[in-house]
Amino acid sequence: MDKVKRTFFISPDDIKGSSYVNYNLSDDLLGKAIRETQDIHLQAIIGSNLYYRLQELVFNAIQDSGETIDDEGFEAYKELLEGYVQPYLEEKTQAVLCVPATYKLRNFGVAKNSDTNIESPSLRDVMALQKRFNTSSAKYATRLSMWLCANKDAFPELSETTCGCGIFVPAVLGKKFVATGLVLGGTRNKCNC
């Protein structure tokens, strides 16, 4: 399952090709931002059960074994991935990337990345850019949540009530969802174990 849990829903090259991220940016740095975006932000929206099922289907497609996202009967999962998850990841990954791409932790402390031909932005400028990406990713998160609410019958993982402690419960179980993480009418991300 470890290999499955490391499966990306979008590649660094896909993000570079469809966003403002420069092709020269390190895949290692971008990969860490994708991982954080998926594991923390996306999983909080769709819940751990659906998140892990989606990873399994994508991993199986890459390995060409078992049930895959391309198989008949999994069209809703493919639509979820391509139409809602990937656009969200493109925007949110850019927000996550803003600070680490500009500042690094070094042996002597925090340092700003710079080049002789490039002027580094101020922290204020970086935060403004991050806010812009957070705003647009929040719209994609709301769109994703609304689509899941409208199509929740296609995803048995959204109605599974058994979970272990630390598992995110989906924020779309018939409640009103706002991308800030607020659920009106109940407690969110609480395990009932």
C-alpha positions in Angstrom: 0.0 0.0 0.0 3.0 2.3 0.5 3.5 2.6 -3.3 -0.2 3.3 -3.8 -0.1 6.1 -1.1 2.8 7.8 -3.0 0.7 8.0 -6.2 0.2 11.5 -7.6 -3.1 12.5 -9.1 -1.2 15.0 -11.3 2.4 15.0 -12.5 4.9 17.9 -12.1 5.0 18.1 -15.9 1.2 18.4 -16.1 1.3 21.3 -13.6 4.1 23.0 -15.5 2.2 22.7 -18.8 -1.1 24.0 -17.5 -0.2 26.6 -14.9 2.1 29.6 -14.2 4.9 27.3 -12.9 8.1 27.6 -14.9 9.5 24.5 -16.7 12.8 25.2 -14.9 11.4 24.6 -11.5 12.8 21.5 -9.8 10.5 18.4 -10.0 11.6 17.6 -6.5 10.3 20.9 -5.1 7.1 20.7 -7.1 6.6 17.1 -6.1 6.8 18.0 -2.4 4.2 20.7 -3.0 1.9 18.3 -4.9 2.2 15.7 -2.1 1.3 18.4 0.6 -1.6 19.6 -1.5 -3.0 16.1 -2.1 -2.4 14.6 1.4 -3.5 17.6 3.4 -5.8 19.8 1.4 -7.5 17.5 -1.1 -8.0 14.7 1.4 -9.7 17.1 3.8 -12.3 17.8 1.1 -13.1 14.4 -0.3 -12.3 12.2 2.8 -9.8 9.5 3.3 -11.9 6.6 2.0 -12.5 8.3 -1.4 -8.9 9.7 -1.5 -7.4 6.2 -1.0 -9.7 4.6 -3.5 -8.8 7.2 -6.1 -5.1 6.6 -5.4 -5.6 2.9 -5.8 -7.4 3.2 -9.1 -4.8 5.6 -10.5 -1.9 3.4 -9.2 -3.5 0.3 -10.8 -3.8 2.2 -14.2 -0.1 3.0 -14.0 0.8 -0.6 -13.2 -1.8 -2.0 -15.6 -3.2 -4.3 -13.0 -6.5 -4.8 -11.0 -9.4 -2.3 -11.2 -8.3 0.9 -12.9 -9.7 4.4 -13.3 -10.0 3.6 -17.1 -12.2 0.5 -16.6 -15.9 0.4 -17.4 -17.9 1.3 -14.4 -15.4 3.8 -13.1 -16.4 6.8 -15.3 -17.4 8.9 -12.3 -14.0 8.4 -10.7 -12.3 9.4 -14.0 -14.6 12.5 -14.2 -13.8 13.4 -10.6 -10.1 13.1 -11.2 -9.8 14.9 -14.6 -12.6 17.4 -14.2 -12.4 18.4 -10.6 -9.4 17.0 -8.7 -6.6 17.9 -11.2 -7.8 21.6 -11.7 -8.0 22.0 -7.9 -4.5 20.5 -7.6 -3.1 22.8 -10.3 -4.2 25.9 -8.4 -3.6 24.8 -4.8 -0.1 23.4 -5.5 0.9 26.9 -6.8 -0.3 28.4 -3.5 1.6 25.8 -1.5 4.7 26.4 -3.6 5.0 30.2 -3.3 7.0 30.3 0.0 9.2 27.2 -0.5 10.2 28.3 -4.0 11.3 31.7 -2.7 12.8 30.8 0.7 14.8 27.8 1.9 15.9 26.4 5.2 19.6 26.3 5.3 22.2 25.3 8.0 22.5 29.0 8.9 18.7 29.7 8.9 16.1 30.8 6.4 17.5 32.2 3.2 15.9 33.8 0.2 16.7 32.2 -3.1 18.3 34.6 -5.6 20.2 34.7 -8.9 22.4 37.4 -10.4 19.9 37.9 -13.2 16.7 37.7 -11.1 15.4 40.0 -8.4 13.7 38.1 -5.6 10.3 39.3 -4.5 9.6 40.6 -1.0 7.7 38.4 1.4 4.8 40.7 1.0 4.8 40.1 -2.8 5.0 36.3 -2.2 2.1 36.4 0.2 0.0 38.4 -2.2 0.7 35.8 -5.0 -0.1 33.0 -2.5 -3.4 34.7 -1.6 -4.3 34.9 -5.3 -3.7 31.2 -5.8 -5.6 30.4 -2.5 -8.5 32.4 -3.7 -8.7 30.6 -7.1 -8.1 27.2 -5.5 -10.9 27.8 -3.0 -13.3 28.3 -6.0 -12.1 25.0 -7.4 -12.5 23.3 -4.0 -16.1 24.6 -3.8 -16.8 23.4 -7.4 -15.3 20.0 -6.5 -17.4 19.7 -3.3 -20.6 20.7 -5.1 -20.0 18.1 -7.8 -19.4 15.4 -5.2 -22.6 16.4 -3.3 -24.6 16.2 -6.5 -23.0 12.8 -7.5 -22.4 11.2 -4.0 -24.4 8.2 -4.9 -21.7 7.2 -7.4 -19.1 7.0 -4.7 -19.8 4.4 -1.9 -16.7 5.7 -0.1 -18.6 8.9 0.8 -21.1 7.0 2.8 -18.8 4.6 4.5 -19.0 5.4 8.2 -16.3 3.0 9.5 -12.9 4.7 9.9 -9.9 4.7 12.1 -8.7 7.6 14.2 -6.9 10.2 12.1 -9.0 9.5 9.0 -10.6 12.5 7.4 -14.4 12.2 7.1 -15.6 13.8 3.8 -17.0 17.2 4.0 -19.7 16.5 1.5 -22.1 14.2 3.2 -25.2 16.1 2.4 -24.0 19.3 4.2 -23.3 22.7 2.9 -19.5 23.0 2.2 -17.4 26.1 2.0 -13.8 25.9 0.9 -12.6 27.3 4.1 -13.5 24.0 5.8 -16.7 25.1 7.4 -19.6 22.7 7.4 -22.9 24.1 8.3 -25.0 21.6 10.3 -22.3 19.3 11.8 -18.8 18.7 12.9 -16.3 18.2 10.2 -13.3 15.9 10.1 -14.2 14.2 13.4 -13.9 10.4 13.6 -16.8 8.6 15.3 -14.7 5.6 16.3 
